Every structure is written in structure tokens, then in C-alpha cells.
Amino acid sequence: MFKYFCFYIILFSLILSQSELSERYTTYQEIEDQLNSWYDEFGSNQDPYTFYPGNEGIIYHHEIIGYSGVDNLPIWAVKLTFNADMNEDKPKALILGQCHSEEIYGVEIAMDLIKWMLYPMDHPAHIQSILAVMTNAEIWIVPTHNPEGLSVVHGWYDDMNQFNQDVYYRKNKYDANNNGIFDFVVGIGNDFDGVDLNRNYDFNWIFGDAIYSTDSGCGANPSYIANYDYYRGPAPFSEQEVVTIRDFVLSKNFLLSIAYHSSRSGCVAEKVIYPWEWDVNKKSPDFDIISRLGFEMSQLLPKEAESGFYASASSISRRGNAHDWIYANTGCIQYLVEAGTENMQPDNIDIINETVEKNVISALHLLKRTAGTNIQDGPEKYQITGIITDSQTGAPLQPEVWIDELNGPMLEPRYADEFGRYRRLLIEGTYTINFKLFGYETQSYTFVPSSSQITEYDVSMVPLDLHTFDLTMDLPGFFDEDLYMVITSDSFEDTLVNNFSPSLVLPEDNYNFTIYSDNLYPEHFSLFLDSDSNIYKDLKWSSVVYHDSFSSLDNWSNQGWIVNDGMVLSQSDFLYDNSLNNNMVLSSNLDSGDYVVDMTLKYEIEWDYDYFELGVNDSSIYMLTGHDYEFNRCFAPFTIDSSDNLYLNFVSDASLNYRGIAIDYLSIHKKPEGECYAGDLNQDAVIDILDIVQLAELVISNSPSGFERCVADLYQDNIINVIDIVAVVGIILETN
């Protein structure tokens, strides 16, 4: 064992001796060794602060939260708080030290921040702040979630015992060209392998660079070219490192976060960046709150070589970044701090230490905002928090919580945590907060927060009365398709499959029901369930009066829509243009009656500002905005009293664009009337004469069950509409 230890010491010494980087910078192996050393010292120490009279308990915990995608290197996370071995009701903050390989300042800031929390006596000027944070908050620090890239930057020995190093490497080691070899070029850019981890999140992922995209430099430094360096990956969340952070963030309900970066081009150096300002009137819903804290953090970061402080700025790009995804999907506000100048790997120890220290002090300000303390010139306390419980049992609940003034359609719902705890950061103003959970009365509360104390508001939610819902369905004879029933309310959605006589116990609410199969007429109805209800539905085979698989648009009067590969698209380019009003109108009229439009589509449309509309004449019957870029089947029921035309419309405003809408097929079903719908014979339908003869013989021989079976078979094979079959047989019988 000793000889192996000596070997690793020698190998490590050789790497350090050949590395271009200062020994001040921490290698991946040194991160692991230091974390384990701290665990030995603090992992079971119940009295780590010998100077402190309180009962702090264990203050250090670490764990592996995932592994890198190629070399399977552990990704470590450190938890710092009083009673770190327990799961307590505390606000949480996340620090991501290093994402991009060569941006190694973040590793040093993360490791030093851990050290400050463990040894507060070494920083007497900040000891009160450290104690307040450790008492009232839970801090998680991930020194690197790109350990492969960090190893490339510090250097390694390959299988031929050849030392390799690229201090400019940016990505992970994903085998992008699939040749089984790690392909990199020493210097800036041109590395065939690797994915930019900060382009791999699914929120606006499509705007990141495709593989082997060339670079055009930046405004402040047009000569700086980094080809291939910003590759977004083959798919959103394709990289295990990003999946690790995604899953970790989703599991913890963080309130605030910092992700450290550096700018080797200098174009965005020494900045605190936050979500988002895509257009002057299209800011993140919490923008005023986010920007204030970002500015406060920046004012604690003096510039390295100039007078003044780091700039604080909103992000304007949309390209799969972590800070945008984390905010939009979890409500956690993450700041991207660009630490240092374009000289982001300096050899000067004093510069390194000064840059690290001022970033730790700035991070401490964010941690005090997390903890809700304004000690030692800390931030204002504007915040609301409370516990949500069941009014009858007192059990904690996890409802959706939103504030009217701070809500947006691109934000995923935010929920209370396992303690029933909710927290929202605020600034001055008047707010209305809402609490919604299926099975309970929705509650609202209007309040004015304070700068000097946190607003406490507990919620006791009242359960709604339960009622029985029974549905009896009369299905056509010989029905043998999968039957689906979709049930939705404002806070509930469920799909029942092949439940032919559902009996459900549901809380009082407004519900929408849709019943469908491949060939039934889709039934849609709504119900306010305020008592036990028994519903009867007579389901019929569908009468398809129009079907379009979009091989052409000959049946439409069209402006702007295009056909491609059997789909109708809102635009010809990858992204739609601004200020569009694309319209297409079905040439054939629809007679009066009840109809359902059945279509399969996917869409990616700017929330609220742009929209897709389906309508009849001048009346809208279905509208979409937002994102769901996977094909889904949807139904739009409508009624018309006179002859009208169906139209599709796509409208965009003056800024921002996405991939638009793609419709795979569209069918119009008319509701059957009575036992059989007396529709006109579809002149375009083709049926084999032998089938007609067979149907006629079955009817003549008084075999109605066989007739129905044959009709069903023909219909399922898409040979002819069931109504047309009935009409054909009727004609034959009349002439027989």
C-alpha cells in the first residue's frame, strides 16, 4: 500500500512540475483530498466552534451527487449549516464553483468559501455574518461539476505516459465525433470533442450552437475566435454532469444561487449577470428583486485593474444557460458571476487571493439574503414565508404558491417544500399571494412586506367536500379499441384507460372530460361537481367530414403556412419571423351542427405574445401559446348554426421568435344524429364491391351483428366512413 501511495505522490509531483498553471490552483484530486480531510475533522464533530457558546452541532457534510459522463469521476457537494447531519427547515443556497473547464477561479472561490464557514475565527471581521448564515441557512457548495474538463486544464498522463495539458479547454470530454478518442487541440477552440455544459439545459436550448459551429468573436474583442467551443450537445440534458445538477436542484428547493465563470475574451469579464431581459419589455417576472440583489453583490466586487466595481447586468441571450433554467423551473434565483479579468488564470498569488476573497465576501452577502439576516450591513429583509397545513389534521401540505405581481407563463409552478414551508423574496410594494392545491379551497392574501423583518404568514387550507362521479357509457357494438378519458380541472389532470364504467370520488370543482378512441366521435363535456352525479353518454362511431394529412394545401386558401414532409408548418425557416399574421382557411364550408377538430401537433411559441388560433368564421375555438415541442393529440369541440369555414391563424409580435407550430394531421368530426347519421355519401371514398355485396347479404340474411362487425372492421382499416357504409347498404337494399 505504501509503495502505491509513494507512486501517486511522485506522479502528482511530476504533473505539478510540468503544469503551466500556478500551484495555487486546486486540482480535482486536491479537491477530493481536501473534502475528505474536512470530513475527518468536522464530519462527526459536535463542537467545531470552540469559541462559540451555542450548540452548533455537526457543521459539515459531503456526498457524491453524480458522476461525469466519460471518465465517471465523482461530482461532490458539500453541505454547511448547524446540524448538517439533520434535515431541518431552513432556506437553502447553492454555489456552483466551476462549470467551464478553464474558468478555474470558481473552484478557488468555492473551496475558500467552505474554508470561511468552517474556520470563521480566521475572518474576525465577518464572524458575525458567518455565524448568522450557518445558524439560519443551509449552504450547498459544488466545487466543480466538470471534473473531466478540470483534469484537462491541469494536465494528465495518457496511456503512452505522455503528459497532456490544455489550459484553454472549455467543455467536458463527450465524444462528439464518436471515434472513441478524446480529440482536442491545444489552444483556444477547435476541439472536436466536448459539450459546453452551460448550453445543455432545455430552456432555450435550441438557440445554442450546433456541432462544429464557428465563432464570430465578440463586440469588445472581435479578434477572439473560439470555434466549436459553445456546442450545446446532441439534445437537452444529454450530458450527465448537467443531469446531475438538474436533479440536485430539483430535489432541494434552493432560494438563491451563484454559478462562477470567467471571461477569457474579456467581453463579459467582472460582471454579475442574472435572469433576464430578452427585450426591453420582456424581463423576468422577478426582475426588480433580482436586479437589486445583483447590484448589491457587484458593489462588493472592486475591479482588479480599474477603478469602480463589477458591473451588474441582465442576461439578454437565450441559449440553454443554467441560471435561466434554474430560475424558470424552480424559482431559485441564480447569479452568473464572471470572476476576474480576461487574465483569468494569473500566476500572481496576490491577484488570485484578492479575487477569491472579494468574491467570497460578495457571496456572503447573498447568503445573508438567503438566511434573512441584515447583520453587518446585510441586505434588506423583504421576504414572506410561512407553513401551510391541512386545517383538519394539521399535516404539512405542498400546494402551488404564486404571487400575482411576480408570475409569468414561462415559469413552472412553485410549490411549498416537505415541511409545508414556502418562501418568496420581495422588495417594497403591495403583493397578493395565492395557495392552490387539488382538493382544497384556494386561498389568497394581500400584504405589504417590511425591509426590517420577514413577513410571516401561515396558511391553514380547508379541504373541499367529496362527491361521487359515475359515468355510464353506451359503446357501439363490437367496440374493441383502447378507450381514453381525460379529466382536468384547474389543479388536476388524469387519464383513465379502458375504464368503461368509471366511478370516482372527487373534490368539489369544475371539471372537463374528454372521451375518445381511434374511431369514436370524441365527446367533450364540463361539469361543476357539487353533489353526487351520474352521467350517461351514448358514444358513436365518428363521422369524419374532413381529413388532411397535409400532402398539399390545395384544400386551403393559404397565406404564409407551408407544407413539409407531411406536416403543415407556421413558417418555412427554422424559426418564425416577427410580426407575422399567417392565415389559412378551409375551402369547404361546414354545415350547422356539433363538431370536433382532432389534430396532432407540437408547438414552441413565445409565451403570451405570440399564439396559434383555430377558429370558425370569426370565432376562436382553440388557442395555444407557450412550449410543448412533442407531438400530442388534442381536440377542439365547437358548434355552428350556419354554413362556416374553419381557419388556422398564427400571429407573432415584433420581437423574439421560436420554432412555431407543426401539425401532423387534422380531422373534422361531425356528431352523429340519432341511430345513424343521414350524411351524404362521400364521393371520394373507395370501397371494394365485394365488401358492399357482403354487407348487403348480411343485412338481407338478418344478421345485424355480423353487419356491425364488418362495418367496424372496414372502418378500422380506414377503408370508408361508417356513415357512408350505411348509406351504401341502404341504396343497395332499396334497389334489391
N, C-alpha and C positions, 0 to 999 in steps of 0.2 A: 504493500500500500504506500509506504514511504517513497519508494522509487517512482511510482506514478505521480505522486504529489510533486516530487522534485522535477519530473519531466514537464508537468504543466507550468510550474514556476519558470523553468527555463524557456519553454515555448512562449509564455506570456511576455517574458523579458525580451525575447527576440522580436516579437511583434511590436512592442513599445519602441524598441530601438530603431525599427525600420519605419514606423508610422510617421506621416507628415504632420500629425496633429500634436498639440501640446499634451503632455501627460496630465494636465489639469482636467482634461475632458474624460468623462466616465465611459468606459466600455460596457458592453452588455454583460460580460462576465463580472465586472466590478459592481454593476447594479445588483445582480443576483447575490453576490457575496455580501454586499453591504446590507441588503434587505434581510438576509438570513442572520447576519451579525446583530442587527437591531432586534430581530425576533428573539435571539438568545438573551439579549439584555432586557427587553421590555415585554416580550410575549406573555409572560406569566407574573410580571412584577406588579403587585398590588399597590405599591407606594413609590412610583417612579419619580415624583416631585418631592424630594426630601425637604425642601424649603416650604412646601405648601401645607397649611394646616387642614385642608379639606380631605375628603375621601374620593380621590380621583379614580381609583381602581386601575385596571389594565388600560393603557392608552394606545396600544399598538396591536394591530392585526394585519396579516398579509395573506393573500391567496392567489392562486393561478386562476384567471378568469377565461383563458382561452389559449390558443396556440397559433403560431404563424402558419401560413399556407403551404410553404415549400419545405422549410427546414424543421418544422414542428417545434419551434422554440417557444417556451412558456411566455405568456403575457401576464405580468404581475400587477396586482392592485394592492395598495396599502390603505388601511382604514385607521384614521386618527380621531380619537374622541375619548372623553372619560367613559369608562365602562365599555371599551371597544369590543369586549367579548360578548356583549349583550346586544339585542335588537331593541333599541329604545326609540321613543317618539321624539325625534329631533329633525330639524331641517338639514338637508344634505347638499354638499357642494362637490363637484368633480373637477379635478385638474388632470388634463391630458398633456404630458410633458413633451413627447416627440411623436410626430406623425411622418413628416418627410425626413428621409434618411440623413441628409447633410445638415439639417437645421437642428444642430445638437445643443444649442443654448437651452432648449426646452428640457432636456434631460437634466442639465445642471440646476435649473430653476426648481424643477420638481424634487430633485434629491435634496437640495438645500432647504426647501420648504418643509420637507419631512424633518430635517435636522432641527429647524427652528421650533417645530412643535414638540419634538422630543427633548430638546435642551433649551427651554426658554430662558434659563438663567444665563445663557451666553449672550442674550439680547435684552439687557435690562430695560432699555428704553421702550421696548414693545411687550414687556412681560404681561402687563395687564390685558392687552389686546389678545395675546395668545391664550391666556387663561380663560377669557370670556368666550373665545371661539371654541376651545376644547370643551368647555362646560356645556355650551348651548347648541353646538352644531356637530355634524358628522362629516368629516372630510375624507374623500377618497382620492388617492393620487395614483395615476398610472404613469410611471416614468417614461415608458416607451410602449407603443402598440405597433411598432415597426422594428422588431429586433433584428430581422434579416437585413434591412437596409442599414441599421446602425452598425452591424458587423461589416458590411461592405465599406462603409465610411472609415471605420477604424482599421480595417485590413484583416486579411486571413490567409492561411496557407491552404493551397488546393491539394488535390490528390498527388501531384508531382512535387510536393513540398516547395512549391513556388509561392512567394509572398505576393499577394494582390491587394490593391487598395485604390478606391476611387472616392476622394473626399467630396466630389461634386455629385455623387449619386443621389437620386431623389425618391425612387419608388421602392416597392417591395421586390421580390425575386420571382414573380409569376412568369412562367414560361410562355410568353406571348406568341412566339413563333413555333412553339410545340416541337422543338428539336431535341429536348432532353438536356440542353446545355444552358448554363447561365450566360447569356450574351450581353456584355456591357462594353462600353468604350470609355476609357479614362478621359475625364474632362466633362464639360457641360453638355448635356443632351446626347442624342444619337444612340441611346441604349435601346436595343431591340426588345429586351425583356422588361417586365415590371409594370405595375399599375400604380397610378397616383391615388393613394388611399383617400385623399380629400376631394376626389371626384367620383367616388364609388357609391355614395348614398343615393337612394332612389328619388329624393326630392329634387326635381330639375336635372336629373342625371343626363337626360338626352342632350343637354347643352355642353357637356364636357367633350373633350377631344376624342375622336375615333382613333383607332390604332395607327401609329406612324404619321400622325398629323404634324405638319411643320409649324414652326413658331414664327411670329412676325415681330417679336420684340415687344417693348412697351414704350409708352409715351416719353417717360423720363430717360429711357436708355434704349433707343431703337437698335443699337448695335448688339444688344444682348439677345442671343438666339439660343433657345433650348428645345430643339426638335425632339419629338416623341415623349417629352417629359411629363405631359399632362394627360396621358391616356386614362380614360375613365373606366376601363375594364370591359370585358365582354358582355356584362349585364350588371344591373344594380345589385349591390351586395354579393358580387361574385368572389370577393376576397375575404378570407377567413378572419383577417385582422379587423376588418370593418364590421363583419358579423359579430365578432366578439364585443366590440364597443357598442354596437346597436343593442344587442341582447342585455348587456350590462346596464346600459342607460334605461332601457325599458323596465328593468327589474327594480330600480332604486328610487324613482320619483325624485330626481335631483331638482333643486330650486335654481341654482346658479352654477356656472362652469367657466373654465378658461381652457383654451387649447393654444399651446405655444407653437409659433412658427418663426421663421426668419426670412428675410428677403435678400437673396444673393444678387439679384439685379439692382437692388436699391429702390425699385419703383414703389414699393409699399413698405419700406423699412420704417421702424419706430412708429408703429401705429397700433391703436386699439380699435378693432373692427367688430361690428355687431349686425344682427339681422334687422331689417333690410330696407332698402329704399330703391326699388327697381325702377320707379318713376317718381316724379315729384309728388304725385297724389296717390302713390301706391306703396305705402310704407307698412311695416309690420304692425299688427294691431296694438302691441305694447310699446310702440316706438318711443314715445316720450319718456317712459320709465326706463327703457333700455339705454337710450342715448344719454340720459343724465348720469347713470352709474358709469357708463363707458367714459364719459368726460372726466368724472371724478377720479377714475383709475389712471387716466392719461396724465392728470396733473400731479401724480406721484412718480412720474417716469421722466426725469430730466434727460434730454438728448445727450448723446455721447460726445459729439464734437461741435455742436452748435448751441446757441442759447435757446431757451424755451423748452417745451415738453413734447412728449409723443403727441401725435395728432389722434383725435378720436373721429371715427368715420363709419357711416353705414355702408354695408356691402351693396354693390349695385349689380353684381354679376349673378347669374343663375347657372350653377354647374355642379350640382351634386355635392355641395360642401357640408361638412359636419355641423357647423353652427346653425345653418338654416334648417337642416333636417331635425336636429335635436329640439330646436325651438318649436317648429311646426308640429312635430309628432308627439312631444312630451310636455311642452310648456316650459321646460328648462331653458333659461336664457344663457347662451354660451357666447363668450367673447373670444375672438381670434386675436391674440397679441403677437405682433411681429417684433420680436426682441432683437435689439442691436441694429447696426447699420449693415450695408452690403458687405462689410468686413465681418462676416458672421461666424468665422472660426479664427478669431485673433489669437496670436501667440502671447500677447501681453497679459500676464496674470492679473495685473491690477484692473485692466479693462474688463476682463472676464468677470472678476469678482464684483466689480461695481455694477455691471449689467445685471448679474444674477441678483445682487442684494436689492437693487431698486425694484426689480420685478417681484421679488418676494414681498416687499413692503406694499406694492400695489395689489398683489393677490390677497394680502391680509385685509385690505380694505373691502374687497369683495366678500371675503369670509365673514367679516363683521356684518355686512349686509345680510348674508345668509343667516347668521346667528341672531339677528335682530337686536344688535347692540350698537350704541353710538359712543362707546367708551373711547377715550383718547382720540378725539376728533373723528370719530367714526361717522358713517353715513346716517342720514335721517331714517327714522323707523317706519315710514309709511308702509303698512302691511295689514292684511286681515288674515286671521286664522281661526280655527275652531274645530270642534269634534262633532261629527254627525252620527246620530244614533237612531235606532228604532224607538218610537215613543212608547211602545208597549213592553218591549223586552229590554231596552237599554243597550242592545248589542250594537257594535260599530257597523256603519254602513259605508259603502263606497259609491255614492252617486256621482253623476256628472256635475261638475261645478263650472259655471261660466259667469263672467261679468259682461253685461250688455255693452258697455263702453270699450271693452278690450277684447272683442270677439271678432273672428274672421272666418270666412268659408274655407280657407286653406289650412286652418288649424284642426288637428284631430281633437276629439273630446278629451277634456282633462278631468280626472277623477280623484276623489279622496283616496288616501292610502289604506293599508291594512288596519291602521289604528282608527280609521274614520276621520283622519286629520286632513284638512285642506289648508293651503297657504297660497296667497297671491301678493306679489309685490306691487306697490302703487306709488303714486305721487299725489300732490294735492288735487282735490276735485270731489265731485259727488258721483257715487257709483251705485249700481244696482247689481247685486249678486244673486244667482239662481242655483237651485239644487233640484236635480231631477233624477229619479230612479224608478224603474218599472215596478209597479205595484204600490207606489206611494204617491201622496199628494205632492205636486211640485210646489216649492216654496221660493219666495223672493224677499230680499232685504235691501233697502236703500240706506246708505250711510255716507259719512264724511270721515276719512281717515285722519290720523294725527301724525305729526312729524316726530313727536316726542315719546309716543307709546304705541305699541302694537294694538290694533283693534281686535278684540276677542269676541267672536260671535258663534256660539254653539247652536246646533240645529237638531231638533227632535222631529223626525219625519213620521207622518201619520199614514199607516197602511190603508189602502183602499179596500172597499168591500169586494169580496169574491163572488163570481156568478158562474153558472154552468152554461156552456155554449155547446149545443148539439146540432149537428148538421146531417141531414138525410139527403143522399144523392141518388137520383134515378139515372142510371147509366144505360146507354144503348145496349141492346143485346149483343152478346159475344164480344164485349169490350175486353181487350187483353193488353192494353198499353199501360205504361207507368203513368200514374196519376199524381199530380203535384198540387198542393195547396199552400200558397204563401200567405202568411198572416203578418201584418205590420201594424204598428202604432207609432206614436211619436218617439217612443223609447224602447221599442221591442220589434224583433223580426225573427220569424221561424218559418221553416218549410217542412211540411209533412209529405211523406212519400208513401203512396199506396195505402193510405188510411181511408177506407171507403165509408166509414161511419164515425167520424171523429166526435168524441165527447171530451170537452176541455173545460178546465176550471181556470178562469182568467179574472184579473182585477178589473174593476170598472174603468173603462177607457173607450176612446174612439178607435175602431179597428178597420183596416182594409183587408179584404180577402180576394185572392185571385186563384181560380181553379183552372188547370189546363193539362193537356197531354199533347201528344204529337198531332192528333187529328180531331180532338174535340173543339167545339166553339169555346173560347176562353171566357169564363164567367168571372165578372168582377163586381163586387158589391161592398158597401160600407155599412157599419153598424156601431151605434153607441151602446155598449153593453152596460146597462144599468139595472138589469134583472136577468133571471134565468131565461134563456132564449132557445127556441127550436126553429131551425131554418130548413126549408125544403128547396132543393134545386133539381130541376129536370134538365139534365145535360144532354146535348145533341151533338151529332157529328157536325163538323164545321162546314159551312158553305163558303168556299173561297171564291170571292168575286174578282179578285186580282192578285197575282203573284209576280214578283220581279226578282230574278237572280242577278240582274244588272250586267247582262252581256252587252247591253247598249242602253242609251237613254231615248230611244225612238218613241217611247210612250209618254215622254215628258216634255213640257215646254221648259227649257233649261237656261239658267243664267249663272255661270260660274262653277257649277258642280262638274266633276269628271268621273269617268269610269276607268278603272284599272284592275285587272286580274279578278274580275267578277265581283268587284265592290264599287260602290259609289262613294266618292271622297269629296270633302268640302273644299279641297284645293289640289292643284297639280304638284306643287312643291312639297318638300318635307314639312315645312312649317307654313301655316296660313299667313296671308298678308294682313296688315292693319286696315281698318276702315272698310271691311267687306260687307256686302249685303247680297249673298248668293241665294238665289231662289229657284226652285223647280216645282212645276205644277203638273199633276197628272192630267193627261189629255181627256180620259174618260170621266164622265160625270158619275156620281153616286146618287142613287135614288134615296128617298126618305126611308128611315129605318135605324136600327141599332147595329153598330159595327164595332169591330176591334181591329186595330192595326197591330200586327205581330211582326217584330223585326229583331234581328241580331246585329248588335253594333258595339263599337268601342269608341271612346272619346277622350280627348285631352284638350280642354278649353279653359281659357283664363277665367278664374272664379268670378262670378257675378257680372263682370264687364262684358264678356263675350258669351254667346249662347246659341244652341241649336233649338229650333222650334218646329214642331209638327202641328199642322192645323187644317181646318176645313173652311173654305171661303175666307172670311176674315177672323175666324175664331180659333184661338190656340187651344190644342187639346193635350199637348205634351211638350215639356221644355227641359233642357239639360244644360248644365254648366258644371265646371269642375273637372275632375280626373278619374277615369276608370278605364285604362287602356288595355283591357282584356275583353274579348268578345263575351257579351251576355245577352240573353234573350229578354225582351221586355214587351209589354202590352200597353196599348193606349186605347181605352174604350171611348166611344163618342156616339152621339145621336144627331141625326139631321132630319129636318122636316121638309126639305125640298131638295131639288137636284143641286149638288155642290161638287166642288173639286178639292182633292187633297193636295196640300203643298208641303214642301220641306224648305226651311229657311235657315241660313247660317249667317250670324252677324258678329262682327268684331269691332272693337273701338280703336282709338288712334294709337295705342301703344301696347307692347308685349304680345307675343304670339306663341302658340304651341302646335301640336300635331293635328289638331282638329278632330274631325269625326269620320269614321269609316263604317258603312252599313253593308253587311254581307247579303242580306235579303230583306224583302219587305212583302208582307201579305196583308190583304184586307179581307176580313171575315165578316159576313153578314149573319145576324142572328136568325136561326130558323124560326118560322112561324107555324104553330100548330104541330100536327103529327109529322107532316113533311112539307118542306118549303116549296111553294109552287114557283120556282125560279125558271128562268128561260134556259133552254138548252145551250150549253156552252159550245159555240160553233168551232172553237179551237181544240176541244177535247178529242182525243183519239182513243177508240175502244175497239178491240178485236170483235169481229162479227160473231165469232164462236162464243164469246162471253155474253153477248146480247142474247143469243139463242139459248144459252144455258140459263140465264136469268129468266127468260120468258117461260122456259119449260118448268123451272122450279115453281114459278107463280101459278102456272096452269095446273100443275100437279098438286096444288095446295100444300106446298112445303115452305111456308114462310120463314121457318128457322134457317133452312138452307139458303133461302134467298138473302136473308140478313147476313149470314156468314160470308156468302160470296161477295155481297156488296162491301163488307168490311175488308175482305182480302184485296179486292180491287182498289179500294180507297187507300189502304195502307201501302200498296205498291205504287201509289201516285199515278194510277192509270187514268182515273176520271173522278170528278167530284161526285160525292154520294147523291146529291140532288139531281145531277144530270143522269145518273144511272136510273133513278126512279122515273125521271121523265122519259128516258128511252124505253124502259119496260112498259110504261103506260101507253106510249104510242104503239108499241108492238101489239099489246093486248087489244087496243081499240081496233086494230086492223086485222086481228087474228080471226 
